[in-house]
Amino acid sequence: MRLLITASFTRAIKKLHASQKVELDPALKLISKDPIIGEAKVGDLLGVYVYKFKLSQQQCLLAYRILDQESIKLLTFGPPENFYRNLKRQGK
């Protein structure tokens, strides 16, 4: 499975500490193995999946879109506060 990374996802990764990046890896591996593991969104975010996981003992949401059977586009991730508002604002 090929993971494509958006600029907003890259910016979010740059803000993490090294230990948090290590915690993010298992979530990415789970998504690449089973893309429909996340919750499918409806309405404005149709086609977007959101996977919930723990990052430094805090809830974290990761948004992605399944492009085809071989590609997943990682949109963004972060804490639940204003997550969906910011995701809609990005126009993904």
C-alpha positions as MATLAB code, in Angstrom:
seq = 'MRLLITASFTRAIKKLHASQKVELDPALKLISKDPIIGEAKVGDLLGVYVYKFKLSQQQCLLAYRILDQESIKLLTFGPPENFYRNLKRQGK';
ca = [
       0.000    0.000    0.000;
       1.355    3.381   -1.023;
       0.893    6.292    1.404;
       0.764    9.755   -0.157;
       1.420   12.654    2.204;
      -0.099   16.130    1.912;
       1.684   19.330    2.910;
      -0.549   19.787    5.965;
       0.321   16.260    7.142;
       4.021   17.036    6.730;
       3.659   20.263    8.740;
       1.907   18.354   11.549;
       4.685   15.740   11.620;
       7.362   18.439   11.920;
       5.737   19.654   15.159;
       6.117   16.238   16.832;
       8.909   15.097   19.107;
      10.911   12.028   18.082;
       9.092    9.809   20.598;
       5.712   10.925   19.233;
       6.806   10.105   15.685;
       7.548    6.570   16.895;
       4.006    6.392   18.345;
       2.535    7.540   15.017;
       4.162    4.699   13.041;
       1.895    1.865   14.323;
      -1.212    3.885   13.384;
       0.117    4.391    9.854;
       0.942    0.685    9.552;
      -2.583   -0.271   10.666;
      -4.119    2.044    8.088;
      -1.897    0.693    5.320;
      -2.840   -2.910    6.196;
      -6.589   -2.259    6.558;
      -7.657    1.048    4.958;
     -11.264    0.807    6.105;
     -10.226    0.668    9.781;
     -11.176    4.344   10.160;
     -14.652    5.789   10.422;
     -16.096    6.847    7.058;
     -17.425   10.401    7.126;
     -20.522   11.720    5.364;
     -21.759   15.108    4.206;
     -19.054   17.712    3.575;
     -16.326   15.143    4.292;
     -17.675   12.354    2.083;
     -14.863    9.994    1.109;
     -12.712   10.896    4.117;
     -11.890    8.326    6.789;
     -10.839    9.239   10.326;
      -8.817    6.884   12.514;
      -8.623    7.542   16.268;
      -5.507    6.609   18.242;
      -3.494    7.653   21.286;
      -0.477    9.923   20.950;
       1.328   10.689   24.227;
      -1.715    9.512   26.220;
      -3.978   11.943   24.348;
      -6.667   11.226   21.781;
      -5.509   11.984   18.252;
      -7.429   11.868   14.969;
      -5.889   11.029   11.606;
      -7.774   11.888    8.406;
      -7.104   10.091    5.133;
      -8.712    9.324    1.796;
      -8.562    6.012   -0.076;
      -7.645    6.849   -3.673;
      -7.597    3.318   -5.095;
      -6.647   -0.214   -4.013;
      -2.970    0.713   -3.879;
      -2.963    4.334   -2.635;
      -4.003    6.198    0.490;
      -3.697    9.975    0.814;
      -2.888   11.092    4.372;
      -4.615   14.447    4.859;
      -3.864   15.591    8.404;
      -3.853   14.579   12.057;
      -4.151   16.250   15.407;
      -6.199   16.597   18.588;
     -10.014   16.464   18.364;
     -10.439   20.165   19.184;
     -11.465   21.931   15.958;
     -10.187   18.966   13.925;
     -13.194   18.681   11.618;
     -13.512   22.451   11.213;
      -9.883   22.683   10.138;
     -10.252   19.667    7.841;
     -13.235   21.268    6.081;
     -11.327   24.545    5.807;
      -8.501   22.751    3.979;
     -11.037   21.665    1.376;
      -9.921   18.034    1.375;
];
